[in-house]
Amino acid sequence: MAKTEGFVYYEADCFMNFINPYIGLDVENPSLDVKRQKPIKGYSKETILAASRGLEIFQGMSQGKSPNTPEAKRFFIEMAKNVKFEKERLGGNFVVAQAVPTRELRDCIKDILGPEAIFVTLTLSEDTRMQRVEARHSGQ
């Protein structure tokens, strides 16, 4: 959508790492290009605490733990606040890349971003998921 429709691409994995979420559209795999992004300063203590739990939340989900926890909600709320701030700062339409695994968490985001927020949910076969994980995290 960013390449073809002119949306601003916001890579939300950068939020939990406190790095620039605006990755160039010319890279082969934007979600894997986060390691090249520069740090961002100026986050509030509340945002830092919530965002720093993001990695733990996603690791827990990979181990079968429920994502509908107060910590996960705080993480997604703070991420949505950051997206809203950036959207107000830059203007335009945003496309945000982030795994938001449950309706409850998506509703938390909609509470911040408003009803115009649209979620695209992908359903992948087991084979496709395994190929994706292997391509992104080979040997882990």
PyMOL commands that place a pseudoatom at each C-alpha (Angstrom):
pseudoatom trace, name=CA, resn=MET, resi=1, chain=A, elem=C, hetatm=0, pos=[0.000, 0.000, 0.000]
pseudoatom trace, name=CA, resn=ALA, resi=2, chain=A, elem=C, hetatm=0, pos=[2.892, 2.337, 0.691]
pseudoatom trace, name=CA, resn=LYS, resi=3, chain=A, elem=C, hetatm=0, pos=[4.508, 1.579, -2.678]
pseudoatom trace, name=CA, resn=THR, resi=4, chain=A, elem=C, hetatm=0, pos=[1.392, 1.614, -4.820]
pseudoatom trace, name=CA, resn=GLU, resi=5, chain=A, elem=C, hetatm=0, pos=[-0.998, 3.955, -2.999]
pseudoatom trace, name=CA, resn=GLY, resi=6, chain=A, elem=C, hetatm=0, pos=[1.352, 6.448, -1.335]
pseudoatom trace, name=CA, resn=PHE, resi=7, chain=A, elem=C, hetatm=0, pos=[0.633, 5.428, 2.259]
pseudoatom trace, name=CA, resn=VAL, resi=8, chain=A, elem=C, hetatm=0, pos=[3.202, 6.191, 4.956]
pseudoatom trace, name=CA, resn=TYR, resi=9, chain=A, elem=C, hetatm=0, pos=[4.777, 2.848, 5.975]
pseudoatom trace, name=CA, resn=TYR, resi=10, chain=A, elem=C, hetatm=0, pos=[5.230, 2.476, 9.744]
pseudoatom trace, name=CA, resn=GLU, resi=11, chain=A, elem=C, hetatm=0, pos=[7.052, -0.692, 10.851]
pseudoatom trace, name=CA, resn=ALA, resi=12, chain=A, elem=C, hetatm=0, pos=[5.659, -1.266, 14.339]
pseudoatom trace, name=CA, resn=ASP, resi=13, chain=A, elem=C, hetatm=0, pos=[8.392, -3.733, 15.328]
pseudoatom trace, name=CA, resn=CYS, resi=14, chain=A, elem=C, hetatm=0, pos=[10.586, -0.639, 15.556]
pseudoatom trace, name=CA, resn=PHE, resi=15, chain=A, elem=C, hetatm=0, pos=[8.375, 0.773, 18.316]
pseudoatom trace, name=CA, resn=MET, resi=16, chain=A, elem=C, hetatm=0, pos=[9.351, -1.903, 20.840]
pseudoatom trace, name=CA, resn=ASN, resi=17, chain=A, elem=C, hetatm=0, pos=[13.006, -1.375, 19.954]
pseudoatom trace, name=CA, resn=PHE, resi=18, chain=A, elem=C, hetatm=0, pos=[12.865, 2.440, 20.215]
pseudoatom trace, name=CA, resn=ILE, resi=19, chain=A, elem=C, hetatm=0, pos=[14.117, 2.921, 16.673]
pseudoatom trace, name=CA, resn=ASN, resi=20, chain=A, elem=C, hetatm=0, pos=[12.922, 4.868, 13.639]
pseudoatom trace, name=CA, resn=PRO, resi=21, chain=A, elem=C, hetatm=0, pos=[9.747, 3.148, 12.306]
pseudoatom trace, name=CA, resn=TYR, resi=22, chain=A, elem=C, hetatm=0, pos=[10.090, 4.586, 8.799]
pseudoatom trace, name=CA, resn=ILE, resi=23, chain=A, elem=C, hetatm=0, pos=[11.890, 2.032, 6.676]
pseudoatom trace, name=CA, resn=GLY, resi=24, chain=A, elem=C, hetatm=0, pos=[12.622, 2.744, 3.026]
pseudoatom trace, name=CA, resn=LEU, resi=25, chain=A, elem=C, hetatm=0, pos=[10.301, 1.156, 0.530]
pseudoatom trace, name=CA, resn=ASP, resi=26, chain=A, elem=C, hetatm=0, pos=[13.168, 0.000, -1.666]
pseudoatom trace, name=CA, resn=VAL, resi=27, chain=A, elem=C, hetatm=0, pos=[14.336, -2.758, 0.698]
pseudoatom trace, name=CA, resn=GLU, resi=28, chain=A, elem=C, hetatm=0, pos=[13.503, -6.386, -0.088]
pseudoatom trace, name=CA, resn=ASN, resi=29, chain=A, elem=C, hetatm=0, pos=[11.971, -7.211, 3.301]
pseudoatom trace, name=CA, resn=PRO, resi=30, chain=A, elem=C, hetatm=0, pos=[11.118, -4.141, 5.418]
pseudoatom trace, name=CA, resn=SER, resi=31, chain=A, elem=C, hetatm=0, pos=[10.308, -6.111, 8.571]
pseudoatom trace, name=CA, resn=LEU, resi=32, chain=A, elem=C, hetatm=0, pos=[13.804, -7.605, 8.536]
pseudoatom trace, name=CA, resn=ASP, resi=33, chain=A, elem=C, hetatm=0, pos=[15.477, -4.267, 7.831]
pseudoatom trace, name=CA, resn=VAL, resi=34, chain=A, elem=C, hetatm=0, pos=[14.755, -2.912, 11.323]
pseudoatom trace, name=CA, resn=LYS, resi=35, chain=A, elem=C, hetatm=0, pos=[18.327, -3.634, 12.426]
pseudoatom trace, name=CA, resn=ARG, resi=36, chain=A, elem=C, hetatm=0, pos=[19.523, -0.743, 10.243]
pseudoatom trace, name=CA, resn=GLN, resi=37, chain=A, elem=C, hetatm=0, pos=[17.248, 1.846, 11.847]
pseudoatom trace, name=CA, resn=LYS, resi=38, chain=A, elem=C, hetatm=0, pos=[18.520, 4.602, 14.121]
pseudoatom trace, name=CA, resn=PRO, resi=39, chain=A, elem=C, hetatm=0, pos=[17.423, 5.007, 17.778]
pseudoatom trace, name=CA, resn=ILE, resi=40, chain=A, elem=C, hetatm=0, pos=[14.709, 7.485, 18.706]
pseudoatom trace, name=CA, resn=LYS, resi=41, chain=A, elem=C, hetatm=0, pos=[14.759, 9.537, 21.905]
pseudoatom trace, name=CA, resn=GLY, resi=42, chain=A, elem=C, hetatm=0, pos=[12.081, 11.359, 23.845]
pseudoatom trace, name=CA, resn=TYR, resi=43, chain=A, elem=C, hetatm=0, pos=[9.703, 8.578, 24.843]
pseudoatom trace, name=CA, resn=SER, resi=44, chain=A, elem=C, hetatm=0, pos=[7.862, 8.956, 28.149]
pseudoatom trace, name=CA, resn=LYS, resi=45, chain=A, elem=C, hetatm=0, pos=[8.654, 6.592, 31.025]
pseudoatom trace, name=CA, resn=GLU, resi=46, chain=A, elem=C, hetatm=0, pos=[5.189, 5.025, 30.613]
pseudoatom trace, name=CA, resn=THR, resi=47, chain=A, elem=C, hetatm=0, pos=[5.832, 4.372, 26.921]
pseudoatom trace, name=CA, resn=ILE, resi=48, chain=A, elem=C, hetatm=0, pos=[9.283, 2.923, 27.581]
pseudoatom trace, name=CA, resn=LEU, resi=49, chain=A, elem=C, hetatm=0, pos=[7.934, 0.533, 30.210]
pseudoatom trace, name=CA, resn=ALA, resi=50, chain=A, elem=C, hetatm=0, pos=[5.057, -0.632, 27.993]
pseudoatom trace, name=CA, resn=ALA, resi=51, chain=A, elem=C, hetatm=0, pos=[7.105, -0.914, 24.804]
pseudoatom trace, name=CA, resn=SER, resi=52, chain=A, elem=C, hetatm=0, pos=[9.989, -2.732, 26.458]
pseudoatom trace, name=CA, resn=ARG, resi=53, chain=A, elem=C, hetatm=0, pos=[7.550, -5.531, 27.321]
pseudoatom trace, name=CA, resn=GLY, resi=54, chain=A, elem=C, hetatm=0, pos=[6.691, -5.984, 23.629]
pseudoatom trace, name=CA, resn=LEU, resi=55, chain=A, elem=C, hetatm=0, pos=[9.424, -8.489, 22.905]
pseudoatom trace, name=CA, resn=GLU, resi=56, chain=A, elem=C, hetatm=0, pos=[8.438, -10.584, 25.939]
pseudoatom trace, name=CA, resn=ILE, resi=57, chain=A, elem=C, hetatm=0, pos=[4.803, -10.531, 24.839]
pseudoatom trace, name=CA, resn=PHE, resi=58, chain=A, elem=C, hetatm=0, pos=[5.624, -11.767, 21.328]
pseudoatom trace, name=CA, resn=GLN, resi=59, chain=A, elem=C, hetatm=0, pos=[8.009, -14.416, 22.646]
pseudoatom trace, name=CA, resn=GLY, resi=60, chain=A, elem=C, hetatm=0, pos=[5.271, -15.596, 25.010]
pseudoatom trace, name=CA, resn=MET, resi=61, chain=A, elem=C, hetatm=0, pos=[2.800, -15.858, 22.158]
pseudoatom trace, name=CA, resn=SER, resi=62, chain=A, elem=C, hetatm=0, pos=[5.287, -18.000, 20.215]
pseudoatom trace, name=CA, resn=GLN, resi=63, chain=A, elem=C, hetatm=0, pos=[5.245, -20.346, 23.222]
pseudoatom trace, name=CA, resn=GLY, resi=64, chain=A, elem=C, hetatm=0, pos=[1.443, -20.515, 23.288]
pseudoatom trace, name=CA, resn=LYS, resi=65, chain=A, elem=C, hetatm=0, pos=[0.803, -17.938, 26.041]
pseudoatom trace, name=CA, resn=SER, resi=66, chain=A, elem=C, hetatm=0, pos=[-2.324, -15.804, 25.786]
pseudoatom trace, name=CA, resn=PRO, resi=67, chain=A, elem=C, hetatm=0, pos=[-1.730, -12.326, 24.363]
pseudoatom trace, name=CA, resn=ASN, resi=68, chain=A, elem=C, hetatm=0, pos=[-4.781, -10.915, 26.153]
pseudoatom trace, name=CA, resn=THR, resi=69, chain=A, elem=C, hetatm=0, pos=[-2.920, -9.717, 29.220]
pseudoatom trace, name=CA, resn=PRO, resi=70, chain=A, elem=C, hetatm=0, pos=[-2.838, -6.280, 30.837]
pseudoatom trace, name=CA, resn=GLU, resi=71, chain=A, elem=C, hetatm=0, pos=[0.802, -5.912, 29.718]
pseudoatom trace, name=CA, resn=ALA, resi=72, chain=A, elem=C, hetatm=0, pos=[-0.075, -6.708, 26.094]
pseudoatom trace, name=CA, resn=LYS, resi=73, chain=A, elem=C, hetatm=0, pos=[-2.931, -4.215, 26.173]
pseudoatom trace, name=CA, resn=ARG, resi=74, chain=A, elem=C, hetatm=0, pos=[-0.616, -1.529, 27.544]
pseudoatom trace, name=CA, resn=PHE, resi=75, chain=A, elem=C, hetatm=0, pos=[1.905, -2.309, 24.809]
pseudoatom trace, name=CA, resn=PHE, resi=76, chain=A, elem=C, hetatm=0, pos=[-0.642, -2.053, 21.989]
pseudoatom trace, name=CA, resn=ILE, resi=77, chain=A, elem=C, hetatm=0, pos=[-2.235, 1.078, 23.476]
pseudoatom trace, name=CA, resn=GLU, resi=78, chain=A, elem=C, hetatm=0, pos=[1.153, 2.822, 23.684]
pseudoatom trace, name=CA, resn=MET, resi=79, chain=A, elem=C, hetatm=0, pos=[1.997, 1.696, 20.159]
pseudoatom trace, name=CA, resn=ALA, resi=80, chain=A, elem=C, hetatm=0, pos=[-1.335, 3.077, 18.906]
pseudoatom trace, name=CA, resn=LYS, resi=81, chain=A, elem=C, hetatm=0, pos=[-0.678, 6.373, 20.694]
pseudoatom trace, name=CA, resn=ASN, resi=82, chain=A, elem=C, hetatm=0, pos=[2.675, 6.584, 18.920]
pseudoatom trace, name=CA, resn=VAL, resi=83, chain=A, elem=C, hetatm=0, pos=[1.087, 5.849, 15.537]
pseudoatom trace, name=CA, resn=LYS, resi=84, chain=A, elem=C, hetatm=0, pos=[-1.556, 8.519, 16.209]
pseudoatom trace, name=CA, resn=PHE, resi=85, chain=A, elem=C, hetatm=0, pos=[1.121, 11.045, 17.215]
pseudoatom trace, name=CA, resn=GLU, resi=86, chain=A, elem=C, hetatm=0, pos=[3.148, 10.299, 14.086]
pseudoatom trace, name=CA, resn=LYS, resi=87, chain=A, elem=C, hetatm=0, pos=[0.074, 10.463, 11.848]
pseudoatom trace, name=CA, resn=GLU, resi=88, chain=A, elem=C, hetatm=0, pos=[-0.874, 13.857, 13.295]
pseudoatom trace, name=CA, resn=ARG, resi=89, chain=A, elem=C, hetatm=0, pos=[2.725, 15.041, 12.929]
pseudoatom trace, name=CA, resn=LEU, resi=90, chain=A, elem=C, hetatm=0, pos=[3.224, 13.878, 9.327]
pseudoatom trace, name=CA, resn=GLY, resi=91, chain=A, elem=C, hetatm=0, pos=[-0.299, 13.681, 7.938]
pseudoatom trace, name=CA, resn=GLY, resi=92, chain=A, elem=C, hetatm=0, pos=[-1.396, 11.310, 5.228]
pseudoatom trace, name=CA, resn=ASN, resi=93, chain=A, elem=C, hetatm=0, pos=[-2.655, 7.769, 5.313]
pseudoatom trace, name=CA, resn=PHE, resi=94, chain=A, elem=C, hetatm=0, pos=[-0.658, 5.204, 7.267]
pseudoatom trace, name=CA, resn=VAL, resi=95, chain=A, elem=C, hetatm=0, pos=[-0.147, 1.502, 6.786]
pseudoatom trace, name=CA, resn=VAL, resi=96, chain=A, elem=C, hetatm=0, pos=[1.182, -0.110, 9.959]
pseudoatom trace, name=CA, resn=ALA, resi=97, chain=A, elem=C, hetatm=0, pos=[2.866, -3.515, 9.891]
pseudoatom trace, name=CA, resn=GLN, resi=98, chain=A, elem=C, hetatm=0, pos=[2.250, -5.348, 13.163]
pseudoatom trace, name=CA, resn=ALA, resi=99, chain=A, elem=C, hetatm=0, pos=[0.880, -8.669, 14.344]
pseudoatom trace, name=CA, resn=VAL, resi=100, chain=A, elem=C, hetatm=0, pos=[-2.182, -7.958, 16.500]
pseudoatom trace, name=CA, resn=PRO, resi=101, chain=A, elem=C, hetatm=0, pos=[-3.417, -11.449, 17.291]
pseudoatom trace, name=CA, resn=THR, resi=102, chain=A, elem=C, hetatm=0, pos=[-6.830, -10.914, 18.897]
pseudoatom trace, name=CA, resn=ARG, resi=103, chain=A, elem=C, hetatm=0, pos=[-9.957, -8.846, 18.390]
pseudoatom trace, name=CA, resn=GLU, resi=104, chain=A, elem=C, hetatm=0, pos=[-9.647, -7.568, 21.972]
pseudoatom trace, name=CA, resn=LEU, resi=105, chain=A, elem=C, hetatm=0, pos=[-6.215, -6.099, 21.225]
pseudoatom trace, name=CA, resn=ARG, resi=106, chain=A, elem=C, hetatm=0, pos=[-7.395, -4.695, 17.889]
pseudoatom trace, name=CA, resn=ASP, resi=107, chain=A, elem=C, hetatm=0, pos=[-10.274, -3.020, 19.745]
pseudoatom trace, name=CA, resn=CYS, resi=108, chain=A, elem=C, hetatm=0, pos=[-7.754, -1.408, 22.131]
pseudoatom trace, name=CA, resn=ILE, resi=109, chain=A, elem=C, hetatm=0, pos=[-5.997, 0.045, 19.100]
pseudoatom trace, name=CA, resn=LYS, resi=110, chain=A, elem=C, hetatm=0, pos=[-9.281, 1.232, 17.556]
pseudoatom trace, name=CA, resn=ASP, resi=111, chain=A, elem=C, hetatm=0, pos=[-10.083, 3.017, 20.819]
pseudoatom trace, name=CA, resn=ILE, resi=112, chain=A, elem=C, hetatm=0, pos=[-6.982, 5.158, 20.171]
pseudoatom trace, name=CA, resn=LEU, resi=113, chain=A, elem=C, hetatm=0, pos=[-6.950, 5.437, 16.366]
pseudoatom trace, name=CA, resn=GLY, resi=114, chain=A, elem=C, hetatm=0, pos=[-10.687, 5.593, 15.828]
pseudoatom trace, name=CA, resn=PRO, resi=115, chain=A, elem=C, hetatm=0, pos=[-13.140, 3.637, 13.721]
pseudoatom trace, name=CA, resn=GLU, resi=116, chain=A, elem=C, hetatm=0, pos=[-11.292, 4.483, 10.494]
pseudoatom trace, name=CA, resn=ALA, resi=117, chain=A, elem=C, hetatm=0, pos=[-8.530, 2.034, 11.479]
pseudoatom trace, name=CA, resn=ILE, resi=118, chain=A, elem=C, hetatm=0, pos=[-8.791, -1.027, 9.240]
pseudoatom trace, name=CA, resn=PHE, resi=119, chain=A, elem=C, hetatm=0, pos=[-7.116, -4.340, 10.089]
pseudoatom trace, name=CA, resn=VAL, resi=120, chain=A, elem=C, hetatm=0, pos=[-6.040, -6.894, 7.522]
pseudoatom trace, name=CA, resn=THR, resi=121, chain=A, elem=C, hetatm=0, pos=[-5.859, -10.330, 9.097]
pseudoatom trace, name=CA, resn=LEU, resi=122, chain=A, elem=C, hetatm=0, pos=[-3.952, -13.044, 7.267]
pseudoatom trace, name=CA, resn=THR, resi=123, chain=A, elem=C, hetatm=0, pos=[-4.721, -16.721, 7.660]
pseudoatom trace, name=CA, resn=LEU, resi=124, chain=A, elem=C, hetatm=0, pos=[-1.820, -18.878, 6.524]
pseudoatom trace, name=CA, resn=SER, resi=125, chain=A, elem=C, hetatm=0, pos=[-1.534, -22.613, 6.106]
pseudoatom trace, name=CA, resn=GLU, resi=126, chain=A, elem=C, hetatm=0, pos=[0.812, -24.501, 8.420]
pseudoatom trace, name=CA, resn=ASP, resi=127, chain=A, elem=C, hetatm=0, pos=[3.258, -25.039, 5.527]
pseudoatom trace, name=CA, resn=THR, resi=128, chain=A, elem=C, hetatm=0, pos=[3.257, -21.352, 4.632]
pseudoatom trace, name=CA, resn=ARG, resi=129, chain=A, elem=C, hetatm=0, pos=[3.821, -20.347, 8.271]
pseudoatom trace, name=CA, resn=MET, resi=130, chain=A, elem=C, hetatm=0, pos=[6.736, -22.767, 8.587]
pseudoatom trace, name=CA, resn=GLN, resi=131, chain=A, elem=C, hetatm=0, pos=[8.305, -21.472, 5.350]
pseudoatom trace, name=CA, resn=ARG, resi=132, chain=A, elem=C, hetatm=0, pos=[7.924, -17.887, 6.559]
pseudoatom trace, name=CA, resn=VAL, resi=133, chain=A, elem=C, hetatm=0, pos=[9.469, -18.607, 9.956]
pseudoatom trace, name=CA, resn=GLU, resi=134, chain=A, elem=C, hetatm=0, pos=[12.319, -20.565, 8.384]
pseudoatom trace, name=CA, resn=ALA, resi=135, chain=A, elem=C, hetatm=0, pos=[13.041, -17.769, 5.904]
pseudoatom trace, name=CA, resn=ARG, resi=136, chain=A, elem=C, hetatm=0, pos=[13.008, -15.097, 8.618]
pseudoatom trace, name=CA, resn=HIS, resi=137, chain=A, elem=C, hetatm=0, pos=[14.534, -16.961, 11.562]
pseudoatom trace, name=CA, resn=SER, resi=138, chain=A, elem=C, hetatm=0, pos=[16.472, -19.871, 10.128]
pseudoatom trace, name=CA, resn=GLY, resi=139, chain=A, elem=C, hetatm=0, pos=[18.121, -22.003, 12.800]
pseudoatom trace, name=CA, resn=GLN, resi=140, chain=A, elem=C, hetatm=0, pos=[16.357, -20.367, 15.762]
for i in range(1, 140): cmd.bond("trace and resi %d" % i, "trace and resi %d" % (i + 1))
show_as sticks, trace
zoom trace
